[in-house]
Amino acid sequence: MPVCVSTEVMRSSDRWTIENLVPSRELMERAGRAIFEQAEWKSPVGIVCGKGNNAGDGFVVASLLKDHGIECEIVLLYEYSFSEDGKYFFDKCVDKGIPVVTEGDYGKYNTILDCIFGTGFKGEVREPAKSAIESINASGAYVVCADINSGLNGDTGLGDLYVISDLTVSIGTYKYGHFLGHAKTAMKNKVNCDIGIKIIGETKELN
C-alpha cells in the first residue's frame, strides 16, 4: 500500500529539506520536470496557474514544453501574484516567448495542466478559480493535475468543486487526500514522484 502523509508533515518535510539538503528553486525545478516526464502532452497545452509554488511547478512545465517544441500557453488566474521561486520560472517563460493570458480558451486545448491550488487548499473555491475549474471539467481535454486536484483538501480529499483529472502527479509523497473523500471520483490515474524531499514525521499506508 502507498505511504501517505498529512499536509502538515509534507510542509515541514519540505521546509527541512530546503534548509538542509536542496535549495527551494531546485526542488521546484525537480517537481516541474517530474510532472513533465509523467504525462503525454498533446498540443496545444493550457497551463492554468494560481498564486503559489503549485503555479511555479506549472511554469517549469511550460518552459520544458517550449524546449520540446510543444505549443502551450499559461493561463494566469491571479495576474502577477507569484511566490519568489515561481516568479523566477515565470520570467523564464516570458523570455522564451510563451504566451500568457488571464482568460483561457479552454475549448482549444488538447491537454490542460491544473496548477491552481496545492495540497494546502481548504474551504470554498471562489472566483476566478471557480470558473476555471468548471471550464477545465467541461473542456473535454486530457487533464493533468500538479500534486493534487485543485479544490480538494489535501488531508481529507473533500471539496464541493474540484478538478477531475486523467492523471494526478503527486510530488514528494502521497497525501491522505489522494486516497480519501472524493479522490476516487476526481482522479482516474495517479502517480507519485520522489524529488528528494526527506519525510520528517508520521506516515500511514492507505489504498
Secondary structure, 3 states (H helix, E strand, C coil): CCEEECHHHHHHHHHHHHHHCCCHHHHHHHHHHHHHHHCCCCCCEEEEECCCHHHHHHHHHHHHHHHCCCCEEEEECCCCCCCHHHHHHHHHHHHCCCCEECCCCHHHCCEEEEECCCCCCCCCCCCCHHHHHHHHHHCCCEEEEECCCCCCCCCCCCCCCCCCECEEEEECCEEHHHCCCCHHHHECCEEEECCCCCCCCCCEECC
